[in-house]
Amino acid sequence: MSNGIKFGGAVGASIGTSLSANSQLSATASQAASFSLDASLDLSFGIGLGSGYKTGLLSSADWQSSLRPMSFKGVVFPITQVKGSAGRKLVKHVYPYRPGQEVVDLGRQALTINVSAVFSTDHFLVQAYGRDLYPGRYEMLMNAIHQGGSGELVHPVFGSLKAACESYSDTTQANELNTVRLELTFVEDDVLTSVPLVGTSAMASAKKSAGLLDRFAASMEVDLTAAVGMSFGDVAGQIETALSVQGKAQFQVAAELELAAMNIEMLTGALPSLDDPINVEAKAELASFSASLNMAGTEYLAGAAPIVTYVTTTQTTTVDIAKEKYQDPGRATEIEQFNSIPDPLNIPPGTELKIYAY
């Protein structure tokens, strides 16, 4: 390219998971034994679910076959409801005499899972979980919680997570002395693998040059926004976002950088002739802009994980693969973005997948 901006398509990125989850699985006491689901189940959450899923396309029977028994630290127990919630870590800056606020997104919050469990000598539950369900299994779960610390929490839909029990409460009613109902709150304890953010010095230099180029264009009475639809500062911001935001697949980052490179070409073409001796400083700033962006891209690539081929040996799911390879079930979405998988919940043995090495 004439302006020296070089963004190749092989840009790597480790994937964190951006999510905002709010899911609910509900069942009666007898349904808890077999994990049957209500047909009106809302599948609008996005943890471990790839772009191939569409709300309402999966029947209760399809989901029932893929569900896992709920457990914590190896203790399996029946549930009547489980809710997941998460959000974003937002820092809000307010300034005197200025309307509104500035919001900085620092990534997603840890997943919180609220579980309603039931322990009883009820016939349905005893058939499914054994005669030791209550009080035996209940006491085992209480001991696991009171030990403290994090452990493996197996969610019926999301699969295995590392979590800690933050709080619990139990209830026994006078008309159900053979039953105890337990409300538990688990908090995810797992830092997702992520790409280091781009070098702040390189991007700071690029944004400084972008501002000088925009001012140069204005001094020459060139309206870049009118001519191209954006400024050099806008493009610098796009590139910084492409390299800094976690949760993107490789092809997404590469596509954003290729688009930014084309935008820079258009902006350069809209500038007055840089060969004119009077414009020598602007020409130098364009060269500095190019060099700074390429340095930021180089720093980004240096921290990216290589892509390798993974061959399944048994029938599995993307969630199980993500747990096995990364100890992070949330990266199932990343695997689904890289590969054309007809059914992420039913991947046959011998399937070749492209995944990040770490």
Secondary structure as a PSIPRED ss2 file (coil, helix, strand):
# PSIPRED VFORMAT (PSIPRED V4.0)

   1 M C   1.000  0.000  0.000
   2 S C   1.000  0.000  0.000
   3 N C   1.000  0.000  0.000
   4 G C   1.000  0.000  0.000
   5 I C   1.000  0.000  0.000
   6 K C   1.000  0.000  0.000
   7 F C   1.000  0.000  0.000
   8 G C   1.000  0.000  0.000
   9 G C   1.000  0.000  0.000
  10 A C   1.000  0.000  0.000
  11 V C   1.000  0.000  0.000
  12 G C   1.000  0.000  0.000
  13 A C   1.000  0.000  0.000
  14 S C   1.000  0.000  0.000
  15 I C   1.000  0.000  0.000
  16 G C   1.000  0.000  0.000
  17 T C   1.000  0.000  0.000
  18 S C   1.000  0.000  0.000
  19 L C   1.000  0.000  0.000
  20 S C   1.000  0.000  0.000
  21 A C   1.000  0.000  0.000
  22 N E   0.000  0.000  1.000
  23 S E   0.000  0.000  1.000
  24 Q E   0.000  0.000  1.000
  25 L E   0.000  0.000  1.000
  26 S E   0.000  0.000  1.000
  27 A C   1.000  0.000  0.000
  28 T C   1.000  0.000  0.000
  29 A H   0.000  1.000  0.000
  30 S H   0.000  1.000  0.000
  31 Q H   0.000  1.000  0.000
  32 A H   0.000  1.000  0.000
  33 A H   0.000  1.000  0.000
  34 S H   0.000  1.000  0.000
  35 F C   1.000  0.000  0.000
  36 S C   1.000  0.000  0.000
  37 L C   1.000  0.000  0.000
  38 D C   1.000  0.000  0.000
  39 A C   1.000  0.000  0.000
  40 S C   1.000  0.000  0.000
  41 L C   1.000  0.000  0.000
  42 D C   1.000  0.000  0.000
  43 L C   1.000  0.000  0.000
  44 S C   1.000  0.000  0.000
  45 F C   1.000  0.000  0.000
  46 G C   1.000  0.000  0.000
  47 I C   1.000  0.000  0.000
  48 G C   1.000  0.000  0.000
  49 L C   1.000  0.000  0.000
  50 G C   1.000  0.000  0.000
  51 S C   1.000  0.000  0.000
  52 G C   1.000  0.000  0.000
  53 Y C   1.000  0.000  0.000
  54 K C   1.000  0.000  0.000
  55 T C   1.000  0.000  0.000
  56 G C   1.000  0.000  0.000
  57 L C   1.000  0.000  0.000
  58 L C   1.000  0.000  0.000
  59 S C   1.000  0.000  0.000
  60 S H   0.000  1.000  0.000
  61 A H   0.000  1.000  0.000
  62 D H   0.000  1.000  0.000
  63 W H   0.000  1.000  0.000
  64 Q H   0.000  1.000  0.000
  65 S H   0.000  1.000  0.000
  66 S H   0.000  1.000  0.000
  67 L C   1.000  0.000  0.000
  68 R C   1.000  0.000  0.000
  69 P C   1.000  0.000  0.000
  70 M C   1.000  0.000  0.000
  71 S E   0.000  0.000  1.000
  72 F E   0.000  0.000  1.000
  73 K C   1.000  0.000  0.000
  74 G C   1.000  0.000  0.000
  75 V E   0.000  0.000  1.000
  76 V E   0.000  0.000  1.000
  77 F C   1.000  0.000  0.000
  78 P C   1.000  0.000  0.000
  79 I E   0.000  0.000  1.000
  80 T E   0.000  0.000  1.000
  81 Q E   0.000  0.000  1.000
  82 V E   0.000  0.000  1.000
  83 K E   0.000  0.000  1.000
  84 G E   0.000  0.000  1.000
  85 S E   0.000  0.000  1.000
  86 A C   1.000  0.000  0.000
  87 G C   1.000  0.000  0.000
  88 R E   0.000  0.000  1.000
  89 K E   0.000  0.000  1.000
  90 L E   0.000  0.000  1.000
  91 V E   0.000  0.000  1.000
  92 K E   0.000  0.000  1.000
  93 H E   0.000  0.000  1.000
  94 V C   1.000  0.000  0.000
  95 Y C   1.000  0.000  0.000
  96 P C   1.000  0.000  0.000
  97 Y C   1.000  0.000  0.000
  98 R C   1.000  0.000  0.000
  99 P C   1.000  0.000  0.000
 100 G C   1.000  0.000  0.000
 101 Q C   1.000  0.000  0.000
 102 E E   0.000  0.000  1.000
 103 V E   0.000  0.000  1.000
 104 V E   0.000  0.000  1.000
 105 D E   0.000  0.000  1.000
 106 L E   0.000  0.000  1.000
 107 G E   0.000  0.000  1.000
 108 R E   0.000  0.000  1.000
 109 Q C   1.000  0.000  0.000
 110 A C   1.000  0.000  0.000
 111 L C   1.000  0.000  0.000
 112 T E   0.000  0.000  1.000
 113 I E   0.000  0.000  1.000
 114 N E   0.000  0.000  1.000
 115 V E   0.000  0.000  1.000
 116 S E   0.000  0.000  1.000
 117 A E   0.000  0.000  1.000
 118 V E   0.000  0.000  1.000
 119 F E   0.000  0.000  1.000
 120 S E   0.000  0.000  1.000
 121 T C   1.000  0.000  0.000
 122 D C   1.000  0.000  0.000
 123 H H   0.000  1.000  0.000
 124 F H   0.000  1.000  0.000
 125 L H   0.000  1.000  0.000
 126 V H   0.000  1.000  0.000
 127 Q H   0.000  1.000  0.000
 128 A H   0.000  1.000  0.000
 129 Y H   0.000  1.000  0.000
 130 G C   1.000  0.000  0.000
 131 R C   1.000  0.000  0.000
 132 D C   1.000  0.000  0.000
 133 L H   0.000  1.000  0.000
 134 Y H   0.000  1.000  0.000
 135 P H   0.000  1.000  0.000
 136 G H   0.000  1.000  0.000
 137 R H   0.000  1.000  0.000
 138 Y H   0.000  1.000  0.000
 139 E H   0.000  1.000  0.000
 140 M H   0.000  1.000  0.000
 141 L H   0.000  1.000  0.000
 142 M H   0.000  1.000  0.000
 143 N H   0.000  1.000  0.000
 144 A H   0.000  1.000  0.000
 145 I H   0.000  1.000  0.000
 146 H H   0.000  1.000  0.000
 147 Q C   1.000  0.000  0.000
 148 G C   1.000  0.000  0.000
 149 G C   1.000  0.000  0.000
 150 S C   1.000  0.000  0.000
 151 G E   0.000  0.000  1.000
 152 E E   0.000  0.000  1.000
 153 L E   0.000  0.000  1.000
 154 V E   0.000  0.000  1.000
 155 H E   0.000  0.000  1.000
 156 P C   1.000  0.000  0.000
 157 V C   1.000  0.000  0.000
 158 F C   1.000  0.000  0.000
 159 G E   0.000  0.000  1.000
 160 S E   0.000  0.000  1.000
 161 L E   0.000  0.000  1.000
 162 K E   0.000  0.000  1.000
 163 A E   0.000  0.000  1.000
 164 A E   0.000  0.000  1.000
 165 C E   0.000  0.000  1.000
 166 E E   0.000  0.000  1.000
 167 S E   0.000  0.000  1.000
 168 Y E   0.000  0.000  1.000
 169 S E   0.000  0.000  1.000
 170 D E   0.000  0.000  1.000
 171 T E   0.000  0.000  1.000
 172 T C   1.000  0.000  0.000
 173 Q C   1.000  0.000  0.000
 174 A C   1.000  0.000  0.000
 175 N C   1.000  0.000  0.000
 176 E C   1.000  0.000  0.000
 177 L C   1.000  0.000  0.000
 178 N C   1.000  0.000  0.000
 179 T E   0.000  0.000  1.000
 180 V E   0.000  0.000  1.000
 181 R E   0.000  0.000  1.000
 182 L E   0.000  0.000  1.000
 183 E E   0.000  0.000  1.000
 184 L E   0.000  0.000  1.000
 185 T E   0.000  0.000  1.000
 186 F E   0.000  0.000  1.000
 187 V E   0.000  0.000  1.000
 188 E E   0.000  0.000  1.000
 189 D C   1.000  0.000  0.000
 190 D C   1.000  0.000  0.000
 191 V C   1.000  0.000  0.000
 192 L C   1.000  0.000  0.000
 193 T C   1.000  0.000  0.000
 194 S C   1.000  0.000  0.000
 195 V C   1.000  0.000  0.000
 196 P C   1.000  0.000  0.000
 197 L C   1.000  0.000  0.000
 198 V C   1.000  0.000  0.000
 199 G C   1.000  0.000  0.000
 200 T H   0.000  1.000  0.000
 201 S H   0.000  1.000  0.000
 202 A H   0.000  1.000  0.000
 203 M H   0.000  1.000  0.000
 204 A H   0.000  1.000  0.000
 205 S H   0.000  1.000  0.000
 206 A H   0.000  1.000  0.000
 207 K H   0.000  1.000  0.000
 208 K H   0.000  1.000  0.000
 209 S H   0.000  1.000  0.000
 210 A H   0.000  1.000  0.000
 211 G H   0.000  1.000  0.000
 212 L H   0.000  1.000  0.000
 213 L H   0.000  1.000  0.000
 214 D H   0.000  1.000  0.000
 215 R H   0.000  1.000  0.000
 216 F H   0.000  1.000  0.000
 217 A H   0.000  1.000  0.000
 218 A H   0.000  1.000  0.000
 219 S H   0.000  1.000  0.000
 220 M C   1.000  0.000  0.000
 221 E C   1.000  0.000  0.000
 222 V C   1.000  0.000  0.000
 223 D C   1.000  0.000  0.000
 224 L H   0.000  1.000  0.000
 225 T H   0.000  1.000  0.000
 226 A H   0.000  1.000  0.000
 227 A H   0.000  1.000  0.000
 228 V H   0.000  1.000  0.000
 229 G C   1.000  0.000  0.000
 230 M C   1.000  0.000  0.000
 231 S C   1.000  0.000  0.000
 232 F H   0.000  1.000  0.000
 233 G H   0.000  1.000  0.000
 234 D H   0.000  1.000  0.000
 235 V H   0.000  1.000  0.000
 236 A H   0.000  1.000  0.000
 237 G H   0.000  1.000  0.000
 238 Q H   0.000  1.000  0.000
 239 I H   0.000  1.000  0.000
 240 E H   0.000  1.000  0.000
 241 T H   0.000  1.000  0.000
 242 A H   0.000  1.000  0.000
 243 L H   0.000  1.000  0.000
 244 S H   0.000  1.000  0.000
 245 V C   1.000  0.000  0.000
 246 Q C   1.000  0.000  0.000
 247 G C   1.000  0.000  0.000
 248 K C   1.000  0.000  0.000
 249 A C   1.000  0.000  0.000
 250 Q H   0.000  1.000  0.000
 251 F H   0.000  1.000  0.000
 252 Q H   0.000  1.000  0.000
 253 V H   0.000  1.000  0.000
 254 A H   0.000  1.000  0.000
 255 A H   0.000  1.000  0.000
 256 E H   0.000  1.000  0.000
 257 L H   0.000  1.000  0.000
 258 E H   0.000  1.000  0.000
 259 L H   0.000  1.000  0.000
 260 A H   0.000  1.000  0.000
 261 A H   0.000  1.000  0.000
 262 M H   0.000  1.000  0.000
 263 N H   0.000  1.000  0.000
 264 I H   0.000  1.000  0.000
 265 E H   0.000  1.000  0.000
 266 M H   0.000  1.000  0.000
 267 L H   0.000  1.000  0.000
 268 T H   0.000  1.000  0.000
 269 G H   0.000  1.000  0.000
 270 A H   0.000  1.000  0.000
 271 L C   1.000  0.000  0.000
 272 P C   1.000  0.000  0.000
 273 S C   1.000  0.000  0.000
 274 L C   1.000  0.000  0.000
 275 D C   1.000  0.000  0.000
 276 D C   1.000  0.000  0.000
 277 P H   0.000  1.000  0.000
 278 I H   0.000  1.000  0.000
 279 N H   0.000  1.000  0.000
 280 V H   0.000  1.000  0.000
 281 E H   0.000  1.000  0.000
 282 A H   0.000  1.000  0.000
 283 K H   0.000  1.000  0.000
 284 A H   0.000  1.000  0.000
 285 E H   0.000  1.000  0.000
 286 L H   0.000  1.000  0.000
 287 A H   0.000  1.000  0.000
 288 S H   0.000  1.000  0.000
 289 F H   0.000  1.000  0.000
 290 S H   0.000  1.000  0.000
 291 A H   0.000  1.000  0.000
 292 S H   0.000  1.000  0.000
 293 L H   0.000  1.000  0.000
 294 N H   0.000  1.000  0.000
 295 M H   0.000  1.000  0.000
 296 A H   0.000  1.000  0.000
 297 G H   0.000  1.000  0.000
 298 T H   0.000  1.000  0.000
 299 E H   0.000  1.000  0.000
 300 Y H   0.000  1.000  0.000
 301 L H   0.000  1.000  0.000
 302 A H   0.000  1.000  0.000
 303 G C   1.000  0.000  0.000
 304 A C   1.000  0.000  0.000
 305 A C   1.000  0.000  0.000
 306 P C   1.000  0.000  0.000
 307 I E   0.000  0.000  1.000
 308 V E   0.000  0.000  1.000
 309 T E   0.000  0.000  1.000
 310 Y E   0.000  0.000  1.000
 311 V E   0.000  0.000  1.000
 312 T C   1.000  0.000  0.000
 313 T C   1.000  0.000  0.000
 314 T C   1.000  0.000  0.000
 315 Q C   1.000  0.000  0.000
 316 T E   0.000  0.000  1.000
 317 T C   1.000  0.000  0.000
 318 T H   0.000  1.000  0.000
 319 V H   0.000  1.000  0.000
 320 D H   0.000  1.000  0.000
 321 I H   0.000  1.000  0.000
 322 A H   0.000  1.000  0.000
 323 K H   0.000  1.000  0.000
 324 E H   0.000  1.000  0.000
 325 K H   0.000  1.000  0.000
 326 Y H   0.000  1.000  0.000
 327 Q C   1.000  0.000  0.000
 328 D C   1.000  0.000  0.000
 329 P H   0.000  1.000  0.000
 330 G H   0.000  1.000  0.000
 331 R H   0.000  1.000  0.000
 332 A H   0.000  1.000  0.000
 333 T H   0.000  1.000  0.000
 334 E H   0.000  1.000  0.000
 335 I H   0.000  1.000  0.000
 336 E H   0.000  1.000  0.000
 337 Q H   0.000  1.000  0.000
 338 F H   0.000  1.000  0.000
 339 N C   1.000  0.000  0.000
 340 S C   1.000  0.000  0.000
 341 I C   1.000  0.000  0.000
 342 P C   1.000  0.000  0.000
 343 D C   1.000  0.000  0.000
 344 P C   1.000  0.000  0.000
 345 L C   1.000  0.000  0.000
 346 N C   1.000  0.000  0.000
 347 I E   0.000  0.000  1.000
 348 P C   1.000  0.000  0.000
 349 P C   1.000  0.000  0.000
 350 G C   1.000  0.000  0.000
 351 T C   1.000  0.000  0.000
 352 E E   0.000  0.000  1.000
 353 L E   0.000  0.000  1.000
 354 K E   0.000  0.000  1.000
 355 I E   0.000  0.000  1.000
 356 Y E   0.000  0.000  1.000
 357 A C   1.000  0.000  0.000
 358 Y C   1.000  0.000  0.000
